[in-house]
Amino acid sequence: MTYTRFAIYDAPIDDALAGFGATWLGWDVRTGSAPRPADVPDLDDITMTPRKYGFHGTLKPPFKLAQGRSVDELQTAAADLAGRCAPAISGGLQLTTLGGFLALTPTGDLSGVERVASACVTELDAFRSPATEAELERRRSVGLSTRQEALLQRWGYPYVMEEFRFHLTLSGRLAQADRAAWMNTAREHLPPLADRYEISSIALCGERPDGRFELIQRYTLTG
């Protein structure tokens, strides 16, 4: 398989949670296949934007491979990073709205999650091709703070480091009037959520020619 971009995700390993995410979004990043979707009216419409990424939490945002770098080298570097990085444990996930879309976000102490994400962003950055001017302008179009602009210039994405907020996306942007109803619908379909959430591995994922992401390799955090 030839991939156009790569990303480092947290792809939940809990079968109930991962299965919910796959059927809710209509795409299973773990298997690179479309499961039978949840029987929820209009769900296809509100999940159209995040569907291609699958159910995940971003640790290093999607990037094109830098010239002169190979996928094998990226895999080796990701494995090495995982071997030096300890798992991250936070409080349990909660359903919320973030920037107008539905998401699951962890509670409690998030320092471990932020540590893992920062390591993925910085230690694998040599594999990221610099963002084009068109890509930079697209990011700027939403309006960035001075700090976000600096992060965009340095890391190719404005919402990293202290601007990072870990989340597992469940929808595209919703109209204000529709958010409460969709929150209730999502609650009805969510499996029971544990009182703690652990990132125990990182998932190297690739964007296929059809624009959808799939798991290439999962690396257990053993540092």
C-alpha positions as CSV (number, residue, x, y, z in Angstrom):
1,M,0.0,0.0,0.0
2,T,1.2,3.5,-0.9
3,Y,0.3,6.2,1.6
4,T,0.1,9.9,1.0
5,R,0.4,11.0,4.6
6,F,1.2,9.5,8.0
7,A,0.1,10.2,11.5
8,I,0.7,8.9,15.0
9,Y,-2.6,8.2,16.8
10,D,-3.9,6.7,20.0
11,A,-6.2,4.0,18.5
12,P,-8.1,2.7,21.6
13,I,-7.5,-1.0,22.3
14,D,-10.6,-1.5,24.4
15,D,-12.8,-3.6,22.1
16,A,-16.1,-2.1,23.3
17,L,-14.9,1.5,23.0
18,A,-13.1,0.9,19.7
19,G,-16.0,-1.0,18.2
20,F,-18.4,1.8,19.2
21,G,-16.1,4.4,17.5
22,A,-15.9,2.3,14.3
23,T,-19.6,1.8,13.9
24,W,-20.4,5.4,15.0
25,L,-18.1,6.9,12.4
26,G,-18.5,4.3,9.8
27,W,-14.8,3.5,9.4
28,D,-12.5,1.2,11.4
29,V,-9.0,2.6,11.3
30,R,-7.7,-0.7,12.9
31,T,-8.8,-2.9,10.1
32,G,-9.0,-0.4,7.2
33,S,-12.6,-1.4,6.5
34,A,-16.1,0.0,6.8
35,P,-18.2,-1.9,9.4
36,R,-22.0,-1.9,9.4
37,P,-22.9,1.6,10.7
38,A,-24.9,2.3,13.7
39,D,-28.6,2.6,13.0
40,V,-29.0,6.3,13.9
41,P,-30.9,8.7,11.6
42,D,-28.6,11.4,10.1
43,L,-25.5,9.9,11.7
44,D,-23.9,9.6,8.3
45,D,-24.2,13.4,7.8
46,I,-22.6,14.5,11.0
47,T,-19.7,12.0,10.9
48,M,-18.8,12.7,7.3
49,T,-15.9,14.9,8.1
50,P,-14.1,12.8,10.7
51,R,-14.9,9.4,9.1
52,K,-11.8,9.1,7.0
53,Y,-9.6,9.3,10.0
54,G,-11.4,6.7,12.0
55,F,-11.9,6.7,15.8
56,H,-8.6,8.0,17.3
57,G,-6.9,10.6,19.4
58,T,-4.2,12.5,17.5
59,L,-0.7,12.4,19.0
60,K,1.2,13.7,15.9
61,P,-1.0,15.3,13.3
62,P,-1.0,13.9,9.7
63,F,2.1,14.8,7.7
64,K,3.7,14.0,4.4
65,L,7.0,12.0,4.5
66,A,10.1,14.2,4.2
67,Q,12.2,13.8,1.1
68,G,14.9,11.2,1.5
69,R,13.0,9.4,4.4
70,S,11.5,6.0,4.1
71,V,8.5,4.3,5.7
72,D,10.8,1.7,7.1
73,E,12.9,4.4,8.8
74,L,9.7,5.9,10.2
75,Q,8.6,2.6,11.6
76,T,12.0,2.0,13.2
77,A,11.9,5.5,14.8
78,A,8.3,5.0,16.1
79,A,9.3,1.7,17.6
80,D,12.3,3.3,19.3
81,L,10.2,6.1,20.6
82,A,7.7,3.6,22.1
83,G,10.5,1.7,23.8
84,R,11.6,4.9,25.6
85,C,8.1,6.3,26.4
86,A,6.1,5.3,29.4
87,P,2.3,4.7,29.1
88,A,0.1,7.7,30.0
89,I,-2.8,7.3,32.5
90,S,-5.5,9.9,33.1
91,G,-9.0,10.1,34.5
92,G,-11.8,8.5,32.6
93,L,-13.2,9.8,29.3
94,Q,-16.2,12.1,29.3
95,L,-18.5,13.1,26.4
96,T,-18.3,16.8,25.6
97,T,-18.4,19.3,22.9
98,L,-15.1,20.8,21.7
99,G,-15.1,23.6,19.2
100,G,-18.7,22.7,18.2
101,F,-18.1,19.0,17.6
102,L,-18.7,15.9,19.8
103,A,-15.7,14.3,21.4
104,L,-14.5,12.1,24.2
105,T,-11.9,13.9,26.4
106,P,-10.0,12.5,29.4
107,T,-10.4,14.0,32.8
108,G,-8.0,14.5,35.7
109,D,-4.2,14.7,35.4
110,L,-3.4,15.0,31.7
111,S,0.4,15.5,32.1
112,G,1.1,11.9,30.9
113,V,-1.0,12.3,27.8
114,E,0.7,15.6,27.0
115,R,4.1,14.0,27.6
116,V,3.4,11.3,25.0
117,A,2.0,13.7,22.5
118,S,4.9,16.1,22.8
119,A,7.4,13.2,22.3
120,C,5.6,12.1,19.2
121,V,5.5,15.6,17.8
122,T,9.2,16.5,18.5
123,E,11.0,13.2,18.2
124,L,9.4,12.2,14.8
125,D,9.5,15.6,13.3
126,A,12.5,14.8,11.1
127,F,10.2,12.6,9.1
128,R,7.7,15.5,8.4
129,S,7.9,17.3,5.1
130,P,7.6,21.1,5.7
131,A,4.1,22.5,5.2
132,T,3.5,24.2,2.0
133,E,2.4,27.9,1.9
134,A,-1.1,26.8,0.9
135,E,-1.3,24.4,3.9
136,L,-0.1,27.2,6.2
137,E,-2.7,29.6,4.9
138,R,-5.4,27.1,5.4
139,R,-4.5,26.7,9.0
140,R,-4.3,30.5,9.5
141,S,-7.8,31.0,7.9
142,V,-9.5,30.1,11.2
143,G,-7.6,32.8,13.1
144,L,-4.5,31.9,15.2
145,S,-3.0,33.4,18.2
146,T,0.7,34.6,18.2
147,R,1.7,31.4,20.0
148,Q,-0.3,29.2,17.6
149,E,1.3,30.9,14.6
150,A,4.7,30.1,16.1
151,L,3.8,26.5,16.7
152,L,2.5,26.3,13.1
153,Q,5.8,27.6,11.8
154,R,7.9,25.2,13.9
155,W,5.9,22.0,13.9
156,G,3.5,22.4,10.9
157,Y,0.4,22.5,13.1
158,P,-0.9,25.1,15.6
159,Y,-2.5,22.9,18.2
160,V,0.5,21.1,19.7
161,M,2.5,21.5,22.9
162,E,0.6,23.7,25.4
163,E,-2.1,24.3,22.8
164,F,-2.8,20.6,22.5
165,R,-6.0,19.1,23.9
166,F,-6.3,15.3,23.5
167,H,-9.7,14.2,22.2
168,L,-11.4,11.4,20.3
169,T,-13.6,13.0,17.7
170,L,-17.2,11.8,17.2
171,S,-18.7,14.3,14.7
172,G,-18.1,17.3,12.5
173,R,-19.1,20.8,13.6
174,L,-22.7,20.8,14.8
175,A,-25.2,23.7,14.9
176,Q,-25.6,25.0,18.4
177,A,-29.3,24.0,18.4
178,D,-28.5,20.4,17.5
179,R,-25.7,19.7,20.0
180,A,-27.8,18.7,23.1
181,A,-29.8,16.2,21.1
182,W,-26.7,14.6,19.6
183,M,-25.0,14.5,23.0
184,N,-28.0,12.5,24.3
185,T,-27.9,10.2,21.2
186,A,-24.2,9.5,21.7
187,R,-24.7,8.7,25.4
188,E,-27.3,6.1,24.4
189,H,-24.8,4.3,22.2
190,L,-21.6,4.7,24.2
191,P,-20.4,1.6,26.1
192,P,-19.7,2.0,29.8
193,L,-16.6,4.2,30.3
194,A,-13.9,3.2,32.8
195,D,-12.9,5.7,35.5
196,R,-9.4,5.9,34.0
197,Y,-8.0,6.0,30.5
198,E,-4.6,4.7,29.5
199,I,-2.6,5.3,26.4
200,S,-0.5,2.1,26.3
201,S,0.6,2.2,22.7
202,I,1.0,4.5,19.7
203,A,-0.4,3.7,16.3
204,L,1.4,4.6,13.1
205,C,-1.4,5.1,10.6
206,G,-1.3,5.9,6.9
207,E,-3.6,7.8,4.5
208,R,-4.6,5.5,1.6
209,P,-5.1,6.7,-1.9
210,D,-8.9,6.9,-1.2
211,G,-8.2,9.4,1.6
212,R,-9.0,7.1,4.5
213,F,-6.5,6.3,7.2
214,E,-5.6,2.8,8.3
215,L,-3.4,1.2,11.0
216,I,0.1,0.3,9.7
217,Q,1.7,-0.8,13.0
218,R,0.9,-0.5,16.7
219,Y,3.8,0.0,19.2
220,T,3.5,-0.7,22.9
221,L,4.8,2.0,25.2
222,T,7.4,0.3,27.4
223,G,9.7,3.1,28.6
